[in-house]
Amino acid sequence: MILATIRVGAASCVLALLSACAGTPDLEATHREGLALYQAGQYAEAAARFEQALDVGEKQLGRDHVTTASLLGNLAETYRSQGRYAEAEPLLRRAVTIIETSQGRNHPSLILVLNSQAAIYVAQGRYSDAEPLHKRALGIAETARGQDHPDVAQS
């Protein structure tokens, strides 16, 4: 669910996050605006919308809600797209903690978060930090979805 809202080919994840926002119109509208801006390549504007969505989500749903983890991931992915790695990394760590606490250490939602965190490390040349995250994401994908699933190939 996390970050998949931004990645191409993840329509089901967009719907999952938006359905989680359904009772909170401000959150849903702000999130949709952020997505549209991100997809248009307007990353600074998208980041501002995702920051607003995160603020609303934390207030309405709580800091440890799984939707908050998704919002953190979207903001982090937007920062990553801008090369703002130092800002993205703690958001992803927090998203991992929320998912692990609420859904378990091997939940498939972790796959994209771990891979996104690893991508930050790769972009910084921190390959030894990236490798265990990629391996963990791969292990979760293989266990949860089987070796022939597309998520396994992407991990």
C-alpha positions as CSV (number, residue, x, y, z in Angstrom):
1,M,0.0,0.0,0.0
2,I,2.7,2.5,0.8
3,L,4.3,4.4,-2.0
4,A,2.4,2.3,-4.4
5,T,0.0,5.2,-4.7
6,I,2.7,7.0,-6.7
7,R,4.3,4.1,-8.6
8,V,3.0,3.3,-12.1
9,G,0.7,0.2,-12.2
10,A,-0.5,0.3,-8.6
11,A,-4.1,1.3,-9.1
12,S,-5.3,-1.1,-6.5
13,C,-3.1,0.5,-3.9
14,V,-4.4,3.9,-4.8
15,L,-7.9,2.7,-4.3
16,A,-6.9,1.1,-1.0
17,L,-5.4,4.3,0.4
18,L,-8.3,6.5,-1.0
19,S,-10.9,4.2,0.5
20,A,-9.1,4.5,3.8
21,C,-9.5,8.3,3.4
22,A,-13.1,8.1,2.4
23,G,-14.5,9.3,5.8
24,T,-12.1,12.3,5.7
25,P,-12.9,14.5,2.7
26,D,-10.1,17.0,3.3
27,L,-7.6,14.2,3.4
28,E,-8.9,12.5,0.3
29,A,-9.0,15.7,-1.7
30,T,-5.5,16.8,-0.6
31,H,-4.1,13.4,-1.3
32,R,-5.6,13.3,-4.8
33,E,-4.2,16.7,-5.5
34,G,-0.8,15.5,-4.4
35,L,-1.0,12.5,-6.7
36,A,-2.0,14.6,-9.7
37,L,0.9,17.0,-9.1
38,Y,3.4,14.1,-8.6
39,Q,2.2,12.4,-11.8
40,A,2.6,15.8,-13.6
41,G,6.2,16.0,-12.4
42,Q,5.5,19.0,-10.2
43,Y,7.3,17.5,-7.2
44,A,7.6,20.6,-5.0
45,E,3.9,21.3,-5.3
46,A,3.1,17.6,-4.7
47,A,5.3,17.6,-1.6
48,A,3.4,20.5,-0.2
49,R,0.1,18.7,-0.8
50,F,1.4,15.5,0.7
51,E,2.7,17.4,3.7
52,Q,-0.8,18.8,4.2
53,A,-2.4,15.4,3.8
54,L,0.0,14.0,6.4
55,D,-0.9,16.7,8.8
56,V,-4.7,16.1,8.3
57,G,-4.2,12.3,8.5
58,E,-2.3,12.5,11.7
59,K,-4.9,14.7,13.3
60,Q,-7.9,12.8,12.0
61,L,-6.7,9.2,12.0
62,G,-3.7,9.3,14.4
63,R,0.1,9.2,14.2
64,D,0.2,5.4,14.2
65,H,-2.6,4.6,11.8
66,V,-1.7,2.5,8.8
67,T,-3.1,5.2,6.5
68,T,-0.6,7.6,8.1
69,A,2.1,5.2,7.1
70,S,0.9,5.4,3.5
71,L,0.9,9.2,3.7
72,L,4.5,9.1,5.1
73,G,5.5,6.9,2.3
74,N,4.0,9.1,-0.4
75,L,5.7,12.2,1.0
76,A,9.0,10.3,1.3
77,E,8.8,9.1,-2.3
78,T,8.2,12.7,-3.4
79,Y,11.2,13.9,-1.4
80,R,13.3,11.1,-3.0
81,S,12.2,12.2,-6.4
82,Q,13.6,15.6,-5.6
83,G,16.9,14.2,-4.1
84,R,15.8,15.2,-0.6
85,Y,17.1,11.9,0.9
86,A,17.8,13.2,4.4
87,E,14.2,14.2,4.7
88,A,12.8,11.1,3.1
89,E,14.7,8.5,5.1
90,P,13.2,9.2,8.6
91,L,9.7,9.2,7.1
92,L,10.3,5.7,5.6
93,R,11.7,4.5,8.9
94,R,8.6,5.7,10.7
95,A,6.3,4.1,8.1
96,V,8.1,0.8,8.6
97,T,7.6,1.0,12.4
98,I,3.9,1.8,11.9
99,I,3.4,-1.2,9.6
100,E,5.4,-3.6,11.7
101,T,3.5,-2.6,14.8
102,S,0.0,-2.6,13.2
103,Q,0.3,-5.4,10.6
104,G,3.4,-7.5,11.5
105,R,7.1,-7.7,10.6
106,N,6.4,-9.6,7.4
107,H,3.4,-7.8,6.0
108,P,3.4,-7.2,2.2
109,S,2.9,-3.5,2.7
110,L,6.6,-3.4,3.8
111,I,7.9,-4.5,0.4
112,L,7.6,-1.0,-1.3
113,V,8.7,0.9,1.8
114,L,11.8,-1.2,2.2
115,N,12.6,-1.0,-1.5
116,S,12.1,2.8,-1.4
117,Q,14.4,3.1,1.6
118,A,17.0,1.0,-0.2
119,A,16.7,3.2,-3.3
120,I,17.6,6.2,-1.2
121,Y,20.7,4.3,0.0
122,V,21.6,3.3,-3.5
123,A,21.3,6.8,-4.8
124,Q,23.7,7.9,-2.0
125,G,26.2,5.0,-2.8
126,R,25.3,3.3,0.5
127,Y,25.1,-0.1,-1.1
128,S,25.8,-2.1,2.1
129,D,22.9,-0.3,3.8
130,A,20.6,-1.0,0.8
131,E,21.3,-4.7,0.4
132,P,19.7,-6.0,3.6
133,L,16.5,-3.9,2.9
134,H,16.3,-5.4,-0.6
135,K,16.8,-8.9,0.7
136,R,14.2,-8.4,3.4
137,A,11.7,-7.0,0.8
138,L,12.4,-10.0,-1.4
139,G,11.9,-12.5,1.4
140,I,8.6,-10.9,2.3
141,A,7.4,-10.9,-1.3
142,E,8.4,-14.5,-1.9
143,T,6.7,-15.7,1.3
144,A,3.5,-13.6,0.8
145,R,3.0,-13.8,-2.9
146,G,5.1,-16.7,-4.3
147,Q,8.2,-16.7,-6.5
148,D,6.2,-16.0,-9.7
149,H,4.5,-12.8,-8.5
150,P,5.5,-9.5,-10.2
151,D,6.3,-8.0,-6.7
152,V,9.0,-10.7,-6.4
153,A,10.6,-9.7,-9.6
154,Q,10.5,-6.0,-8.6
155,S,12.1,-6.8,-5.2
